[in-house]
Each structure stands twice: as C-alpha cells, then as structure tokens.
Amino acid sequence: MRMFMERTFAERLQDAMRQRGFKQVDLVREADKYGVKLGKSHMSQYVSGKTVPRAEILRFLANCLQVDCPINRFHPSANINNSIL
C-alpha cells in the first residue's frame, strides 16, 4: 500500500511549494536572480518525478522553500529546520 511507502522527492517538492505558495516559474525566476542555472523544463521534470536535481539545485530549492535537505545536514552553516525535501 502506498501509505506505507516513503514519499517521493516530487511529492515532497510539491508539498513544500504549495505550503510556501510557490509555482514552478517562481522558483525559476528566483534561480535567475541568484545566477543559479534552473530552467522551466528542469523544474517540470523535478515536479513530475521524472528526474531529481543535482546537489547544487537541491540546496537552492531547499533554501528557497525554507526546508531542510539531506545534503544540508552535513554543512555546519545550514540554518534550515524543516525536513521536507
């Protein structure tokens, strides 16, 4: 049964976006502002579950959505508390 399985990255990403009121285009625009290479097609693939982002993009998304990601746990400078991504 699905309820016993761990949620996918795409599901967690969608939830975090919904909680923060972000649309895919909002994250693409934020990335552009900070010089992070993130295209609309990439975001679509992440949200649909076709692919998962590389570490740099994962950190960026976690910071934008104010959630924790496993990669951040290994960096002492990480100051994000919610564990969603």
N, C-alpha and C positions, 0 to 999 in steps of 0.2 A: 504494500500500500504506500502511496506517495507520502502520506503524513509521517511515516517513519524514516523517510529518506532525508538526507541533508539537502537543503535548498541550494539551487544553482547560483552561480555568480550573477547571471542575468536576472534572476528573481530578486536577489538582494539589491542589485543595482536599481531595478525598477522601484522597489520599495523606498530606497533612500532618495531617489529622485522625486517620488511622489510626496514623501514627508517634507522635503525641502522646497517643493514647488518648482523644481527644475524640469525643463523639457530638454530633449537632446540638443537642440540648437543653442540653448543657454550655455550648456557645457562646452560646446564647440566655440562659442564666442569668448567665453572665459579663457579657454586654452589659447586662443589667438591673442588675447590681451597680454598673456604672460609668455608668449613665444613658444608654447607647447604645441607640437605638431599633432593635431587631432582633427580628422575630417569627419564630415557628416556620415560618410559610408562606414567609417570605423565605429562611430557611436551606434549606428544602426545594428552593426554586427554584434557589438557588446550587449546591447539591449535585447536582441533577438536570441542570444545564446550561441550564435554561430562561431564566435571566437571570444577569447579573453584578452585583456590588454597586457602589454608588457609592463615590467615593474615601474618604469617612469610614469606611464599613463595611469596605472593603478594608484600610485601615490597622489597624482594630481587629482584624480576623481575623488579619492578619499578626502583630500583636503577641501575640495570644493563642496562636497556633500557633508562635511564635518562628521565623518565616520572613521573608524579605525580600519586598517587593513593589516594582514599578517606581516607584510614587509615592514611596516612602521614599527612593529613591536621590537625590532632589532636595532632601531635607531634611537638613542637617548634624547634626541631633540624632538621626537614626536610628542605632540600635546593633544592628541585626539582621543576621546574617551569611548565613543560608541563603537561597538564591534558589529558592523553590518556587512562590509564588503569582503 
